[in-house]
Amino acid sequence: MKVPAAYTVVRAAPVRAAIRRDLVPALGPWLLAPRLVPPSGAEAVAAGRGGAYRTTLPGELRVVVRPCRRGGVVARLARETYLGWRPRPLRELVVTAEVRRRGVAAAEVLAARVEGGFAYRGALVTAEVADATTLIDALRHAPDGAARGALAGLAGRHIVEQDGGYELVADLPGL
C-alpha cells in the first residue's frame, strides 16, 4: 500500500510505522518500540472501544493515540489482533489523508503503527482537535428526537456533499 507523499515508512522488525515526515524524529523512536506503551505524562481519554490517550509532542503539538481494538462478538476472541496483508491503520491513514485533501473536516492522522505481519496490532496517532465532540456524543446529548434527527441529517448531507457519499473510498487505488 502506498502512503501519501507527506509520510515516510520506518521499520524496526516486527514494527513498521508510516509517520508524517516532519514528525519522524519525535514519533519514530517511540512508535518503533517493540511494544507500544503510553509515553510518560500521557493522559487517558475515554474512547469508544477502549482507552486512548493524549500527549504533547515537542513544539506543543497535542496528539491522541488510539490503539486499534475490535468491537462486537469478534472482540471476545481477538480484542486487539487483526488479520490481513493490508493493515487497517495504514488504510485509515491513506483514506483520511485523501478525504482531508478533498475538503472533509477530519482529524489529521500523523502516524499509523503496525506491529506484526499477517496477524498484527495497530495504532493511530492523530492531531487533537480542541473542543471537538464526537457525533455519537452530540447525538446522545441532543435534547430530543427532532434535534437528533436534524444533527444526523446534517452530518449525512455533509458526507454526501463532499464527494457522493461513502463511495468516496472506492476510487482510492489498492483499497
Residue, then its C-alpha position, 0 to 999 in steps of 0.5 A: m500500500k502506498v502512503p501519501a507523499a507527506y509520510t515516510v515508512v520506518r521499520a524496526a522488525p516486527v514494527r513498521a510505522a508510516i509517520r508524517r515526515d516532519l514528525v519522524p524524529a519525535l514519533g519514530p523512536w517511540l512508535l518503533a518500540p517493540r511494544l507500544v506503551p503510553p509515553s510518560g505524562a500521557e493522559a487517558v481519554a475515554a474512547g469508544r472501544g477502549g482507552a486512548y490517550r493524549t500527549t504533547l509532542p515537542g513544539e506543543l503539538r497535542v496528539v491522541v493515540r488510539p490503539c486499534r481494538r475490535g468491537g462486537v462478538v469478534a472482540r471476545l476472541a481477538r480484542e486487539t489482533y487483526l488479520g490481513w496483508r493490508p493493515r487497517p491503520l495504514r488504510e485509515l491513514v491513506v483514506t483520511a489523508e485523501v478525504r482531508r485533501r478533498g475538503v472533509a473536516a477530519a482529524e489529521v492522522l500523523a502516524a499509523r503503527v503496525e506491529g506484526g505481519f499477517a496477524y498484527r496490532g495497530a495504532l493511530v496517532t492523530a492531531e487533537v482537535a480542541d473542543a471537538t465532540t464526537l457525533i455519537d456524543a452530540l447525538r446522545h446529548a441532543p435534547d430530543g428526537a427532532a434535534r437528533g434527527a436534524l444533527a444526523g441529517l446534517a452530518g449525512r448531507h455533509i458526507v454526501e456533499q463532499d464527494g457522493g457519499y461513502e463511495l468516496v473510498a472506492d476510487l482510492p487505488g489498492l483499497 
